[in-house]
Amino acid sequence: MRERSFSEAVRQLTLGEGEILQGEGVLAIVKALLQSGVSYLGGYPGAPVAHLLDVMADANDPVLKPLGIYFDSSGNEAAAAALLGVSINYPIRGAAVWKSTVGTNVAADAISHLASSGVVGGALIIVGEDYGVGASALQERTLTFAMKSAMCLVEPRANHQHVAHLVEAGFDLGEASHMPVLFGVRIRSGHMRDTMVCKANRPPAISMLRRLEGPVSELIRVPLPPMTHEQERLKFAERIPAAQRFILSRRLNERFGTGESDLGIICHGGVHSMTMRALHLLGEADITGGTAHEVLCLNILHPLVPEEIVAFLQRKRAILIVEEGMPNLLEHQMRALAQEHRLSVALHGKDLLQQAGEYRPEVILEGLHAFLAPRQPRPASAGSPTQRRERLFDHLPRIKAFLKAPIANRPPAFCTGCPERPVFSAIKIMERETGPTYAVGDIGCHTFGSLAPFYVGNTILGYGSGLASANALSRVSGKRPISIMGDGGFWHSGLTTGVANAVFNKQDTVLVILENFYTAATGQHDNPSTGSNLRGEPTAMSIEAALKGVGVTWVKTVNPYDVAATKKVLAEAMETDYDGLKVVIARAECQLEKGRRERGEIARMIKAGVRVERPRFGVDPDVCTGDHSCMRLNGCPSLTLAPNPDPLRDDPIAHIEDSCVGCGLCGEVAHAAVLCPSFYEVKVVTHPGRFERLRHRANRFLIGLLTGSTNNGSVAART
């Protein structure tokens, strides 16, 4: 079960001409795809477009199938990109979806070949751009891929109607230029709520309902020499010029403002809203975006249209280029055009704006102020940009003075009850006996194990690549390294890149596979361990069978919540005489998904009057010594500190908050690490039986006699 359901929202995907769609950006994008006449869709989940796949999955039966549209539950981004190959020879429109540059890196081989061969049908690649917002393992720009492989790159303004317009225009652009089109969706535009006026859906001319008439093959599209030399010529001599003509004729880039000022601003679609907001805050634009400073908004980042850029530059005395991210490729191209045409315009960009990092509103505001203030001096009045800026920021010193210390950074952490945390607890306890462990990580929730309090694994080289990165380490460390991989990474590429490579190279390493049955970090998306794909179709794929198939013979499975047993198996894997890959599968369901399912089940049982028993854990304040070893080996968000009730002790004691889900890890760690026996378990029983109620009353009575109290909370029951 995925993190979110769009089963109700997808009804709007059937809206017709002139009807109004209301919802998130991901819903508007899928509607635009249907209005464009796509024949196939596919992708791999990842923020900020994970929910785009959720919309497609929920729309598969009620909307896509009746139109004959195929939806692919792609195994990774390379598989999603390979879908687009059908558009090389056939007039078929399709779209693939994945996360930012980390997904594009995986898909790079396929899309590079796609861009070289060129396309007949529109091939749209929807890339979730999450630059700067902390949701990606890497901070890179999709623009570099577009320029490298000669693909168009569209980045729309954050407006549903505009996004839908550019989705449709993106297909037209790709077909006019025979180029695949990258379509950047930023995290806020993907999840913002807005309205759009719909068009009728276009049933695809070729689909699962209307089949191809026969195979087509053109030698010029085969990426082998000498055809590749002609393909390279076509990229720059025909395809890019065709794209530039289309962009200019359809006016895909936009201008805002009256142009009365001789100062101008160039920005790209993703930062347009913040740029206009900053101008408004400085008093240089009205609430509707009207401004004397003409703003050129580049919705198409590649290719640029030289005549469009030059025409804008030559009418201005100075221009600020608001380009988020590095390298500043747009600025370099514009400086080259200004130099080539001997223009006297003063160009500013990264000299006034920060180089790397997300362009938040305050960053753009500071850059605009630094650009505008010296070039249009005004008296120091309440309406001047300088006065407005000072009023906006004069509260910051007071806030800093109010705070006694800087606000601490909040790094990501495992969820309460996560089954992956106990594995790292077991490793830390094992290290007390075996010494520090060489460990390599992978992409997934388990990456958090490299942070406090575990610090296990500090190298990450790609999804499913962790085991391969341990190969050289295993040869030079003198000690077996541990590689940690999730089941999502295993099925994504870890089976081939990691496991098959390790067997092939006779790698003496320990691989821990954390099987929680979902690609959890993206929002509990189905993977082969789940037992079904995104279309809801059952699958029968087993990690053990896959390991056996590539020649792995040392495989053991553990329940990660049994920390002592997990530690024992890990120690065995580290110390055995067996020379080769040793795999430990830690199998337990993702706690988020388990909690969602069980909460619904428990609510139904309670409503029906059925007996329900739930565990709760606590810390005995009289037993806790306050040394906090349990926290250093656990890191659970529910395990925190409380004042020590003993006036003779200064150290705070451990305390379990109400957010506890009852996984029992705290007690398991205390037992496995031989810590103080301060943890206790309570069973909360709803609708107890008659005998249980009688026993409960007797217990309370006896405890009251012994303690002199009429109420004791060590036993919990609800009638």
Secondary structure in CASP SS format (residue, H / E / C, confidence):
PFRMAT SS
TARGET T0000
AUTHOR 0000-0000-0000
METHOD secondary structure of the structure
MODEL  1
M C 1.00
R C 1.00
E C 1.00
R C 1.00
S C 1.00
F C 1.00
S C 1.00
E C 1.00
A H 1.00
V H 1.00
R H 1.00
Q H 1.00
L H 1.00
T H 1.00
L C 1.00
G C 1.00
E C 1.00
G C 1.00
E C 1.00
I E 1.00
L E 1.00
Q E 1.00
G E 1.00
E E 1.00
G H 1.00
V H 1.00
L H 1.00
A H 1.00
I H 1.00
V H 1.00
K H 1.00
A H 1.00
L H 1.00
L H 1.00
Q H 1.00
S C 1.00
G C 1.00
V C 1.00
S C 1.00
Y E 1.00
L E 1.00
G E 1.00
G E 1.00
Y C 1.00
P C 1.00
G C 1.00
A C 1.00
P C 1.00
V C 1.00
A H 1.00
H H 1.00
L H 1.00
L H 1.00
D H 1.00
V H 1.00
M H 1.00
A H 1.00
D H 1.00
A H 1.00
N H 1.00
D H 1.00
P H 1.00
V H 1.00
L H 1.00
K H 1.00
P H 1.00
L H 1.00
G C 1.00
I C 1.00
Y E 1.00
F E 1.00
D E 1.00
S E 1.00
S C 1.00
G C 1.00
N C 1.00
E H 1.00
A H 1.00
A H 1.00
A H 1.00
A H 1.00
A H 1.00
L H 1.00
L C 1.00
G C 1.00
V H 1.00
S H 1.00
I H 1.00
N H 1.00
Y C 1.00
P C 1.00
I C 1.00
R C 1.00
G E 1.00
A E 1.00
A E 1.00
V E 1.00
W E 1.00
K E 1.00
S H 1.00
T H 1.00
V H 1.00
G H 1.00
T H 1.00
N H 1.00
V H 1.00
A H 1.00
A H 1.00
D H 1.00
A H 1.00
I H 1.00
S H 1.00
H H 1.00
L H 1.00
A H 1.00
S H 1.00
S H 1.00
G C 1.00
V C 1.00
V C 1.00
G C 1.00
G C 1.00
A E 1.00
L E 1.00
I E 1.00
I E 1.00
V E 1.00
G E 1.00
E E 1.00
D C 1.00
Y C 1.00
G C 1.00
V C 1.00
G C 1.00
A C 1.00
S C 1.00
A C 1.00
L C 1.00
Q C 1.00
E C 1.00
R C 1.00
T H 1.00
L H 1.00
T H 1.00
F H 1.00
A H 1.00
M H 1.00
K H 1.00
S H 1.00
A C 1.00
M C 1.00
C E 1.00
L E 1.00
V E 1.00
E C 1.00
P C 1.00
R C 1.00
A C 1.00
N C 1.00
H H 1.00
Q H 1.00
H H 1.00
V H 1.00
A H 1.00
H H 1.00
L H 1.00
V H 1.00
E H 1.00
A H 1.00
G H 1.00
F H 1.00
D H 1.00
L H 1.00
G H 1.00
E H 1.00
A H 1.00
S H 1.00
H C 1.00
M C 1.00
P C 1.00
V E 1.00
L E 1.00
F E 1.00
G E 1.00
V E 1.00
R E 1.00
I H 1.00
R H 1.00
S H 1.00
G H 1.00
H H 1.00
M C 1.00
R E 1.00
D E 1.00
T E 1.00
M E 1.00
V E 1.00
C C 1.00
K C 1.00
A C 1.00
N C 1.00
R C 1.00
P C 1.00
P C 1.00
A C 1.00
I C 1.00
S C 1.00
M C 1.00
L C 1.00
R C 1.00
R C 1.00
L C 1.00
E C 1.00
G C 1.00
P C 1.00
V C 1.00
S C 1.00
E C 1.00
L H 1.00
I H 1.00
R H 1.00
V C 1.00
P C 1.00
L C 1.00
P C 1.00
P C 1.00
M H 1.00
T H 1.00
H H 1.00
E H 1.00
Q H 1.00
E H 1.00
R H 1.00
L H 1.00
K H 1.00
F H 1.00
A H 1.00
E H 1.00
R H 1.00
I H 1.00
P H 1.00
A H 1.00
A H 1.00
Q H 1.00
R H 1.00
F H 1.00
I H 1.00
L H 1.00
S H 1.00
R H 1.00
R C 1.00
L C 1.00
N C 1.00
E E 1.00
R E 1.00
F E 1.00
G C 1.00
T C 1.00
G C 1.00
E C 1.00
S C 1.00
D C 1.00
L E 1.00
G E 1.00
I E 1.00
I E 1.00
C E 1.00
H E 1.00
G H 1.00
G H 1.00
V H 1.00
H H 1.00
S H 1.00
M H 1.00
T H 1.00
M H 1.00
R H 1.00
A H 1.00
L H 1.00
H H 1.00
L H 1.00
L C 1.00
G C 1.00
E C 1.00
A C 1.00
D C 1.00
I C 1.00
T C 1.00
G C 1.00
G C 1.00
T C 1.00
A C 1.00
H C 1.00
E E 1.00
V E 1.00
L E 1.00
C E 1.00
L E 1.00
N C 1.00
I E 1.00
L E 1.00
H E 1.00
P C 1.00
L C 1.00
V C 1.00
P H 1.00
E H 1.00
E H 1.00
I H 1.00
V H 1.00
A H 1.00
F H 1.00
L H 1.00
Q C 1.00
R C 1.00
K C 1.00
R C 1.00
A E 1.00
I E 1.00
L E 1.00
I E 1.00
V E 1.00
E C 1.00
E C 1.00
G C 1.00
M C 1.00
P C 1.00
N C 1.00
L H 1.00
L H 1.00
E H 1.00
H H 1.00
Q H 1.00
M H 1.00
R H 1.00
A H 1.00
L H 1.00
A H 1.00
Q H 1.00
E H 1.00
H C 1.00
R C 1.00
L C 1.00
S C 1.00
V C 1.00
A E 1.00
L E 1.00
H E 1.00
G C 1.00
K C 1.00
D C 1.00
L C 1.00
L C 1.00
Q C 1.00
Q C 1.00
A C 1.00
G C 1.00
E C 1.00
Y C 1.00
R C 1.00
P H 1.00
E H 1.00
V H 1.00
I H 1.00
L H 1.00
E H 1.00
G H 1.00
L H 1.00
H H 1.00
A H 1.00
F H 1.00
L H 1.00
A H 1.00
P H 1.00
R H 1.00
Q C 1.00
P C 1.00
R C 1.00
P C 1.00
A C 1.00
S C 1.00
A C 1.00
G C 1.00
S C 1.00
P H 1.00
T H 1.00
Q H 1.00
R H 1.00
R H 1.00
E H 1.00
R H 1.00
L H 1.00
F H 1.00
D C 1.00
H C 1.00
L H 1.00
P H 1.00
R H 1.00
I H 1.00
K H 1.00
A H 1.00
F H 1.00
L C 1.00
K C 1.00
A C 1.00
P C 1.00
I C 1.00
A C 1.00
N C 1.00
R C 1.00
P C 1.00
P C 1.00
A C 1.00
F C 1.00
C C 1.00
T C 1.00
G C 1.00
C C 1.00
P C 1.00
E C 1.00
R H 1.00
P H 1.00
V H 1.00
F H 1.00
S H 1.00
A H 1.00
I H 1.00
K H 1.00
I H 1.00
M H 1.00
E H 1.00
R H 1.00
E H 1.00
T H 1.00
G C 1.00
P C 1.00
T C 1.00
Y C 1.00
A E 1.00
V E 1.00
G C 1.00
D C 1.00
I C 1.00
G C 1.00
C H 1.00
H H 1.00
T H 1.00
F H 1.00
G H 1.00
S H 1.00
L C 1.00
A C 1.00
P C 1.00
F C 1.00
Y C 1.00
V C 1.00
G C 1.00
N C 1.00
T C 1.00
I C 1.00
L C 1.00
G C 1.00
Y C 1.00
G C 1.00
S C 1.00
G H 1.00
L H 1.00
A H 1.00
S H 1.00
A H 1.00
N H 1.00
A H 1.00
L H 1.00
S H 1.00
R H 1.00
V H 1.00
S C 1.00
G C 1.00
K C 1.00
R C 1.00
P C 1.00
I E 1.00
S E 1.00
I E 1.00
M E 1.00
G E 1.00
D H 1.00
G H 1.00
G H 1.00
F H 1.00
W H 1.00
H H 1.00
S H 1.00
G H 1.00
L H 1.00
T H 1.00
T H 1.00
G H 1.00
V H 1.00
A H 1.00
N H 1.00
A H 1.00
V H 1.00
F H 1.00
N C 1.00
K C 1.00
Q C 1.00
D C 1.00
T C 1.00
V E 1.00
L E 1.00
V E 1.00
I E 1.00
L E 1.00
E E 1.00
N C 1.00
F C 1.00
Y C 1.00
T E 1.00
A H 1.00
A H 1.00
T H 1.00
G C 1.00
Q C 1.00
H E 1.00
D C 1.00
N C 1.00
P C 1.00
S C 1.00
T C 1.00
G C 1.00
S E 1.00
N C 1.00
L C 1.00
R C 1.00
G C 1.00
E C 1.00
P E 1.00
T C 1.00
A C 1.00
M C 1.00
S C 1.00
I H 1.00
E H 1.00
A H 1.00
A H 1.00
L H 1.00
K H 1.00
G H 1.00
V C 1.00
G C 1.00
V C 1.00
T C 1.00
W E 1.00
V E 1.00
K E 1.00
T E 1.00
V E 1.00
N C 1.00
P C 1.00
Y C 1.00
D C 1.00
V H 1.00
A H 1.00
A H 1.00
T H 1.00
K H 1.00
K H 1.00
V H 1.00
L H 1.00
A H 1.00
E H 1.00
A H 1.00
M H 1.00
E H 1.00
T C 1.00
D C 1.00
Y C 1.00
D C 1.00
G C 1.00
L C 1.00
K E 1.00
V E 1.00
V E 1.00
I E 1.00
A E 1.00
R E 1.00
A C 1.00
E C 1.00
C C 1.00
Q H 1.00
L H 1.00
E H 1.00
K H 1.00
G H 1.00
R H 1.00
R H 1.00
E H 1.00
R H 1.00
G H 1.00
E H 1.00
I H 1.00
A H 1.00
R H 1.00
M H 1.00
I H 1.00
K H 1.00
A C 1.00
G C 1.00
V C 1.00
R C 1.00
V E 1.00
E E 1.00
R E 1.00
P E 1.00
R E 1.00
F E 1.00
G E 1.00
V E 1.00
D C 1.00
P C 1.00
D C 1.00
V C 1.00
C C 1.00
T C 1.00
G C 1.00
D C 1.00
H C 1.00
S H 1.00
C H 1.00
M H 1.00
R H 1.00
L C 1.00
N C 1.00
G C 1.00
C C 1.00
P C 1.00
S C 1.00
L E 1.00
T E 1.00
L E 1.00
A E 1.00
P C 1.00
N C 1.00
P C 1.00
D C 1.00
P C 1.00
L C 1.00
R C 1.00
D C 1.00
D C 1.00
P C 1.00
I E 1.00
A E 1.00
H E 1.00
I E 1.00
E C 1.00
D C 1.00
S C 1.00
C C 1.00
V C 1.00
G C 1.00
C C 1.00
G C 1.00
L H 1.00
C H 1.00
G H 1.00
E H 1.00
V H 1.00
A H 1.00
H H 1.00
A H 1.00
A C 1.00
V C 1.00
L C 1.00
C C 1.00
P C 1.00
S C 1.00
F E 1.00
Y E 1.00
E E 1.00
V E 1.00
K E 1.00
V E 1.00
V E 1.00
T E 1.00
H C 1.00
P C 1.00
G C 1.00
R H 1.00
F H 1.00
E H 1.00
R H 1.00
L H 1.00
R H 1.00
H H 1.00
R H 1.00
A H 1.00
N H 1.00
R H 1.00
F H 1.00
L H 1.00
I H 1.00
G H 1.00
L H 1.00
L H 1.00
T H 1.00
G C 1.00
S C 1.00
T C 1.00
N C 1.00
N C 1.00
G C 1.00
S C 1.00
V C 1.00
A C 1.00
A E 1.00
R E 1.00
T C 1.00
END
